[in-house]
Amino acid sequence: MNTKKFRMIPAFVVFVMLGAMLAACSNSEPGKANADGKQAQSDSSAIMPVRYVIPGTAAPFTDEVVKKVNEKLLADGVKVKLELKFIPWDAWDQKTNLMLSTGEEFEMIHVMENGSVPTAAYVGRGAIQPLDALLDKYGPNIKKLIPDYAWKGAKVDGKIYAIPAVWRHETLSSGELGTLGYRQDLLEKAGLSFPKTAEEFVTSAEKMQAVAGKKLYIQTETDGSPVFLHRTYDTWPFYVDYREQIIKVDQTGKVSSWLESDEFKKDAKVFRQLYEKQLINPDILTLKKEERDKAMTYGDFLYSSFGSWSYTTSAAKNNPTAVLSEGYLASEKSLLQFLAFGNANAIPTTSKHPEATIQFLNWLYANKDNHNLFINGEPDTHYKPVGERKAESIKKENDVAYSFPSWMIGNINYMLFNVNAPDSIVDLQINETKHKVEFSPVLGFHLNTEPIAVEYANVLSEIKAKIFPIKMGYQDYDKYFPAALASVKAAGLDKVVAEYQKQFTAWKAAQK
């Protein structure tokens, strides 16, 4: 240091400088989050992007709401800027795979744990990064709000790789639980009570279709395992990897090939009946999610294999005579829970500023005002709060209001429900089920697909091409299954099952 120059500085200035330095040292670490979601001031004035990659299409007024969110972030001292990057559902897998494989930069991606690429699959590809240190530094609100069981499920090899979206209890009605949505008015019009067996299910669907007055179908998913049928089998409960449909694990922890099971054969036989009787859409193999959702929002269905509670409000508006309800085949049997959460958000390894994502989510989960600004829009502009847990839409475009899908990022503690939603639906959403629940041995386990990356991808491709037509009843099981199974085995089925068994056994041993 040049001491001569230092002596030329007036003494009072030195004291001011020292005071400023001491004050800076006593402040929070630059950029570190406070418990209220606001950020301690940083020397850097740069605003970091949070480019959030999500499936679907934007709702009306999305740009308007995102602008308000960014203004609130800035006002709260959180130096990030949210940008939503929507990808159409039918291009989701292909587009996100391309973005990740080419190193495209973005900060957050939505992960569907029951989708084609769950958290562990992204980890196996090296596509997403661990979050433990980032959460410790920037995410106190996130860590506080999300329960321990969900964090346990977000870990792969002992590290957290995703931030769970706890927008529901995982015992809430869903395809994974085997919930059947149905048109109660049509069931009653046909003079029937809710079915208990697979046979009664098929018969009741025929009679409901006959009295419907127009051609209605059972709404179901090609890429989801029909758990509602599994409940009727003597071997229930057992786990099937819901989207991949490769693995079966019984309650003793025995791992086997799902496609080679007696239960898969039974599924195919039932769906063959449904297809031949025209109880499912003849274009089921190519039917888009948007088309299926449209039918559900108008109440135009007989049964649905993924419940119906989330469509209750829209169906009541669009089709007032439709009465939607839910039930379970073999209702005396327990539910089987195998997911700690169904949806999450992760940070790609390509992100240069991963802390930006955590800072945004920490702000979002700091309080209900921040959360609901993003999910529902600006109060008294886009919606009017009604009581503690409901909201009435105000601003609309072509009769459609703004909303961001709460299932992607919402939290059950803050969420608002449509003002027209019956209290029973709200209670169903925010309270635990009264059904008996058993936990699958796989709860918390994640398959690392890295050692079998090629075989795993090839098997999934063959299942989609060769197995789905049989599974959905488009092709006869006895005639087409032997050749289809041979193709899947040639793609590496046995190796995938063996690797699952190996990792699952090691994981169970580590839990003791």
N, C-alpha and C positions, 0 to 999 in steps of 0.2 A: 504494500500500500504506500502511496505517496503521502508521507506525514506532513509535508509542508502544505500541500493543498488541503488536507484535512483540517489543519489549524486555521485556515482562512474561513472555514464555515462558522458562522455565528453559533454561540453555545445553545441558544434557544432552539435553533433549527436542528441541532444534533439531538436534543431531547425529544423533539417532535418525531424525528426519524426513528429513534430508538423505541418510542412509544408505539409507533405504527408497526414496527417489526415484532414487538412483544404481543400486540393485539392479534397480528396475523398468526403468530405461533399458537395462540390460545384458541383460535377458531377451529371448526371442524376441518377435517381433511378436505382439500379442494375436490368438489364434485361428489363427495360422499353424501348419501341420502340421509335426511332427518326423518324422524318417525311420522311427521305430518305429510310426507311425500315431497316436500320442498327440498331443494338442493342447497347445500352450502355454496357460497360464491366461489367461483374458480377464476384463476388468472386468465384462462382462455375464454375468449368471447365467441368462439366458433360454435355454431349450432350443428349438432350431429344428426344425421338422418336416421329415422327408424322406418325402413321400407319393409312393410308387413305383407307377406305373400299368403293369400287366402283363396279358398275355392268359392266359386259362385259369381254373381254379378252384383254391382252396386245398387243399393236402394236409392230412391229419390232423395235429394238434398244431402247426399253423402259428402260432397265437396264442401258444402256449407257447414256441416257439423264438424268435419275434420279441421276446417279453418278455426272454428270456435275452440276445439280441443287444443290446437297449437297455440292459440292466444292465451288460453288458461295455463298451459305448460310454461310458456314464457313468463307470464305474470307470477307464477309460483317459483321461478328461478330454475326450472328444469330445462336445460339447454339442448332439447331434442325436438325434432320436427317429424311428425307422423305422416306417412304416405302409404296409402293402401294400394296394393297391386293385386287386383282380382284376376283369377284364371277360371275360365268356364269349366264346369264339372267334367264334361266329356274330354277335356284336354289336360286335366289336373296332373295325372301321373306322368304323362309324356313330357309336359312342359316343365314340371318341377324337377324331374330327372335330368332334363337338358340343362336347366339353370344351375343345378348343383354340380353336374359333371363338367361344365365348361367354366366353372369358377365365377359365375355372375355374382356381383356384389349385391347383397341385401342383408337386412339385420334380423329378421324374424320370419319364421315359417310355421304355419299351422300344422299340427300333427294329429291325425285321427288314429287313436290307439287301437280301434277296432276296424281300421281301414287297411288298405293294401300295403301301406308302408308305416308301421308303428315306430315308436322311438328306437327300439333296439335295432331295427333294420337300418335306420339312418346312421346309428352308431357303427354298425358293421361296415357300412360304406365309407366311414370316415367323413360323413357329411355334416355332422353337427358336433358342437363342442361342449365339454363339461362346464357346469355353471356354479359349482360350489363356492369358489373364491369370489366370483362376481356377486353372488347372492349375499355372502357375508359382508361385502363392502358396500353394495348399493341397494340391497333388497330387504330391509327390515320389515316393511309392511307385507311383502310377499311371504316371507317366512312365517310371519305371525298369523296371516289369514288362512293359509293352506294347511290342512291337518296333517299330522305325522304319517297316517296310513297312505296318503297320497304321495308324500315325498318318498316313502319307501318304494312305492310302485314306479317312481320316476327315476330310480337308480338302475344303472347298468354297470356291472363290475364294481359296485360300491360307490359310483359317482353319479351325481344328479345331472341328467342330460335334457330334461324338459321341465317346464313349469305347468303343472296341472291346471286345467280350467275346471274348477269345482262348481259347476253350474247346476248340478243335481246330485242327489244321492244315487249311487250306482245300483241301488235296488229299485229305482224308479222304473216304470214300465219301459220296455225296450225290446228290440228283437233279440238281443243277447240274453235276456231273461226268459224269452219265450212268451212274451205278452201278445195276446191276440186283440187287436182292435176290431170292432164290429158295429154294424148298423142294427142297433137294438130295435128300432121301429120295424125293420124288415123281418127280423127274427120273430117278433111278436105277430106281425101280419101273417107270417107263414104258420103260426100256431105252434111254435117250437120254444123250448128252453135251451139255454146255452149248452153246447156239446161237451162231452167228457172224453170221448175217444176220437181217434183219427177217422174211423168209419162214420161216426155221427157228424164230424166236422164236414166231410165231403157231402153227405146227404143233406145237411142243413144248408150248405152253400147252394146246392141245386135248387132247393125249394125257395130260398131267399131270392135267387136270380129270377125264378119264375114269377114271383109276385112284385118284382121291382118296377115293372113298367118300362124299363129300358135295359140295355145290355150293360150290366155291371160285372166287375171281376174281383177276384181276390187280389189285392195289391201285395206284392212280395218283391224280394231282391234276389237277383241272380248271384250276387257276390256275398250273400249272407247265409249262414247255415240255419236251417229251419228248426230252431230250438223248440218252438211251440209243439212240433211233432215229437221231438225227443222225450218230452215229458211223459208221453203216453207209453213209452217202451219200458219193459220190465227192468232194464239195466240202468235206468235213470236213478241218480244223477251222474252225468259224466260231462267232461269238457271237450269241446271241439274248437280249434282256433277259428274263430267266427268268420273272418274274411278269407284267410288262406285255405282253410278246409283241407289240411294235410294231416294234422295230428289229432289223436284222441287220447285223453288221459282220464282214467277212472278215479274214483275217490280213494283208492289204495295207492295211487301214484303210478300205476302201470301205464306205460307209453306204448302206443301202437299206431298203425297206419289207419287213418279214418276211412280212406277210400276203399280199403279192403275189409271193412267191418260189416256185420250184418245190419247194423243200424243205417248205414248209408244206403244199402240196398233197399231197406224199407222206405226210406225217404224218397228214393227214385220211383218206387212202385206207386206211392201215394201221388206224387206229382205227375206221373203218367196218367193217372185217372183224372186229375184236375185238368190236364192239358186236353185229353181226349173228350172230356165233357164240356170243354170251352169255359171252364171256371176261372182260368187265368188268361191273360191277354195272349193271343196267338203270336204277337210280336215281342214276347217277354225277353228274348235274348238280345234285342236291340232297343228296347224301351228305355228312354232317357229318364234320369232322376227327375228332371223338371216336369215331364209328362206325368209321372207317378205322383209327384207332389201336388200338381194341379188337380188331379182326380181326388186326392185326399182333402184338399182345401174346399172342394165342392161337395164333399160327402159322397162322392160317386164311387162306392166300393161296397163289397159284401163283408169281407174280412180284410185285415191287414196284418202281416207277420211282424210288424214293428210297432204295435200299439196304435193309439189314436188320440191320446190326450192332448198332444200339441196341436192338433187340428180342430179341436172342439170349437174354439171361438170363430175361426174362419168359416167352418162348415155351417155353424148356426146362422151366420150372416148370409152366406151364399145359397144355402139350402135349408130354410127354416124347418122343413118337415123331417129332416134327417136327425136322428137321435144317435149320437155316438157313445159307445161304451167300450169297456175292456174286460177281459177275463183270461183264464188259463185253462187249457185242457188238463185233465187229471189234477184239478185244483187242490186236491187234498195233499199233493206232494209238495215238497219244499222247493224254493227257488235256489238256483246255483249262482253265486257271485264269483266271477273270476277276474274282474277288472277293478283296479284301485281307482281308475278314472278312465273316461272314454275319449277325452280331448285334452290337448296340451299345446304349448307353443315352445319352439326351440330356436336356437341361434346357430346359423350355418358357420362352418369353419372359415368361410370366405369373408366374414364380417371383420372389417378393420376396427370397428368401434363396438364391440359386443356389450360394453357397459351402457350404451345408449338404450338398448332394449330393456335391460334391467331397470334403468332409471325411469323409463316410460311406464313399465308395469308396476313399479313401486309407487309411482304417482297415481296410476289408475286404481290400485287397490288400497290407497291411503284412506279413502272415505267414499260414501255412497254418491256424493255430488260429482266427483271426478268420474267414477264408474258409470253413473247413469247419463252423464253428459255424452260419453262416447257411445253407449249402448242405445239410449233413447233420444238423444238430442238435447236441445236447450229447453229448459222448463218454460212454460207459457209461450213458447214459440213453436216447438215441434210436438210437445205433449203437455198435458196438465196432470200434475200429481193428484191421485185420489187416495186418500188415506195413506197408510204406511207402505203398502206393497202393491198398489195398482196405479195404472197410468191410462189416460185417455188421449189418443192421438188428436192433434189439432191441424197441423199443416200437412196437406196431402197433394199428391200429383197423380191424376187419373185414379183417384180413390185409394192410392197407396201411400202410406206414411213412411217416414224414415225409421229404420231400426238396423242396428248391427247385430248379427246372429249371436245371441248370448251364449250359445253352446260352444262357440269358438274361444271365448275369452272371459265370459261372465263369471260372477261368483254368487253363490246362493244366498249369501248374507246381505247382498245389496240389490238383487234383481227386482225389477218391477214387472207386474203382470197386467195383461190387458184388462181394462175396466169391466169388460163383459165376461171375463173368465169366472166361472162359478167358484165359490169359495172352496168347494170340494177339490177342484183342480189345483188351486193354489196350495191347499193343505197337502195334496199328493206330492207336489213339487218340493215343498220345504220341510216335510216331515218324513221320518223313516217309515218303511213299509211295516204293515202288521203281519205280513206273511212270514212263515218260518223260512229262515235263510241258512243254507249251508255254504261253506267256503270251499272253493276248489283248491287242491294242492298247488295249482300253478299260480295262485294269486301272488303277485310280486315278482314272478319269474319272467325274464326276457331272453329270448333266443338271440344270441349273437350270430348273425348270418355270414360274417366275414369268412370263416373257414369253409363255407359251402356256398359262396356267393354265386358261382356259375350254376351249380346244380339247383340252388334255390330259385333263381330267376327262371331257369328252364322249366322247372316243375310247375311254377305258377303259370307260365305261359301255356304249357300243355293242359293244365287243369282248365284254364279259361277256354281253350280251343276244343278240347276233347271231352272233358267231364261235365262242364256246365250244360251242354245240350241234353245229356242224360239226366243230370240232377234236376233240371227243370221240366222233365217229362216230354221234351221235344223228340227225343230218341228213346227207343225201348232199351231198358237195362240189359235184358238177357241177350239181345242181338248185338249191341254196340259196346258194352262195357269191357269184355275181354281185350279187344284191340285197343281201346282207350287206356286201360290200365297198363298194357304193355308199353304204350307210348310214354306214359308218365314215369314208369320204371326206367325206361331207357334214358329219360331226362335226368334221372338221379334221385328218384323217390326214396329208395332204400337208404341211400347215404344221408339224405336230409333227416329221415326218421332216426337213424342211428346217432347223428350229431345232436339232435334234440334230446335223445335219451341220455347221451353222455353229459351234456351241459346241465340238464335238469337234475340228474343224479348228483353231480358235483355241487350244484346250488343248494339242494336239499341238505346235503352233508354240512355245508357251511352255515346253515340256519340253526344247527343244533348247538 
